[in-house]
Amino acid sequence: MENEQILGVDKAHVWHPYSSMDSVHPVYPVASASGVRLILSDGRELIDGMSSWWCAIHGYNHPEINRALEAQLQKMSHVMFGGLTHQPAVDLVTQLVALTPDALQSVFFSDSGSVSVEVAMKMAIQYWYAKGQSSKKYFLTIRNGYHGDTFGAMSVCDPVTGMHSLFQDTLTQQYFVDAPSCSFGQPCSDVDIAAFEQTLKTEKEHIAAVIMEPIVQGAGGMRFYSAEYLKRVRELCDQHHVLLILDEIATGLGRTGKLFACNHADVTPDIMCIGKALTGGYMTLAATLTNKDISDTISQGDPGVFMHGPTFMANPLACTAALTSLQLLLASPWQSNISRIEKQLASGLEPCRAINGVTDVRVLDAIGVVELDKPVDMAVIQPLFVDAGVWIRPYGKLVYLMPPFIIENEDLEEVTTAVVDILSNYPLKL
Ligand SMILES: Cc1ncc(COP(=O)(O)O)c(C=O)c1O
């Protein structure tokens, strides 16, 4: 198909994420991708600054993941997981149990981050149900969070920035407190945690679990908060008998310079969600991990089973991609790559501070954020980035970067230079 034909069919029939079928925003056909480059079907090459939304940590078309998948394809691409198991799932589970905090011993696979959050929330509710405390069925979370687009996940996303406000009347009403005002690297005072503590204390009979993204709040605002705050949350959850769910879907597997962001606070959640980078961006797979207390209580209580079972649970190809991706990550100098990327993001984005309309520039490990005073016009800014040869996908007031860990300095410099140049000239193009 020619470029024009692809775009014609796309325009007529395809719905893109968070978009209108009448969208005037451009979409770009990608013919292939390799390393840190997306190759468009018109031949242009774009350096990837997004890792396809946190996923493609090793870049694209990685020969080792390709090889592992081709070998697995010769055996089987999928079998149901009810009553059956297989080597890729068992190998992956062994690796995940070894890498995550020690207490997390039971792993439930699902197809996407949002579903793994639903699974986590159901685990928490079923845990208290099995203990005869079925009034504990709501969740406490912090504003500016994002946990996915399914109904349970939407109910714990920020009610305003969470993009889901129109479903407000349909969603279960959960408990919210303001996002931490203490930033990463800062201490957390009694005042910082007061509202959280108060809500937990007064509503603990109704709260099954606290759910939050550790350290980095992603799509709800790209905010980085204090590790001490997370530590205090863990202590308060223990004190008030409320479970702690940490959503590591965006942060997990190295992005924040630790394997998991909860490692910054030395905190072990009761339930943890992992997704996105799990398969190195090859295909969709997520996991919800929990401890023995929760898995035993659910398994031994009424109704004696955990009530969830996706058709494509533990898909062997996805498990193979994940296992190979984890092996690649662990064998690579990922920590020095992340600190190299952090340094370069910090120096490369620094000039943005002087640009009119920029309200903040912040960098945490392999995440760089430029915040503006008003939302960007995607119809204007997206083509500017593409013309500059980089793939950056801003949203709202945020122009943000989370490049593949393998990106080299020269390529990253092109990406940050494009951000500086385009933001400097962008208001003139409006
Ligand atoms: C922290 C977090 N949780 C959950 C999700 C949802 O994951 P998925 O899009 O795979 O359903 C996302 C996706 O952006 C996320 O960043």
The ligand as an SDF file (V2000), in Angstrom:
LIG
                    3D

 16 16  0  0  0  0  0  0  0  0999 V2000
    1.3030    3.9920   35.9720 C   0  0  0  0  0  0  0  0  0  0  0  0
    0.4170    3.3600   34.9200 C   0  0  0  0  0  0  0  0  0  0  0  0
   -0.4780    2.4410   35.2960 N   0  0  0  0  0  0  0  0  0  0  0  0
   -1.2680    1.8210   34.3990 C   0  0  0  0  0  0  0  0  0  0  0  0
   -1.2050    2.1350   33.0500 C   0  0  0  0  0  0  0  0  0  0  0  0
   -2.0940    1.4420   32.0770 C   0  0  0  0  0  0  0  0  0  0  0  0
   -1.3770    0.5360   31.3030 O   0  0  0  0  0  0  0  0  0  0  0  0
   -1.9310    0.0300   29.8890 P   0  0  0  0  0  0  0  0  0  0  0  0
   -1.9600    1.2000   28.9850 O   0  0  0  0  0  0  0  0  0  0  0  0
   -0.9570   -1.0360   29.4790 O   0  0  0  0  0  0  0  0  0  0  0  0
   -3.2980   -0.5260   30.1480 O   0  0  0  0  0  0  0  0  0  0  0  0
   -0.2860    3.1050   32.6280 C   0  0  0  0  0  0  0  0  0  0  0  0
   -0.1990    3.4800   31.2040 C   0  0  0  0  0  0  0  0  0  0  0  0
    0.2300    4.5370   30.8280 O   0  0  0  0  0  0  0  0  0  0  0  0
    0.5470    3.7330   33.5840 C   0  0  0  0  0  0  0  0  0  0  0  0
    1.4550    4.6670   33.2300 O   0  0  0  0  0  0  0  0  0  0  0  0
  1  2  1  0
  2  3  1  0
  2 15  2  0
  3  4  2  0
  4  5  1  0
  5  6  1  0
  5 12  2  0
  6  7  1  0
  7  8  1  0
  8  9  2  0
  8 10  1  0
  8 11  1  0
 12 13  1  0
 12 15  1  0
 13 14  2  0
 15 16  1  0
M  END
$$$$
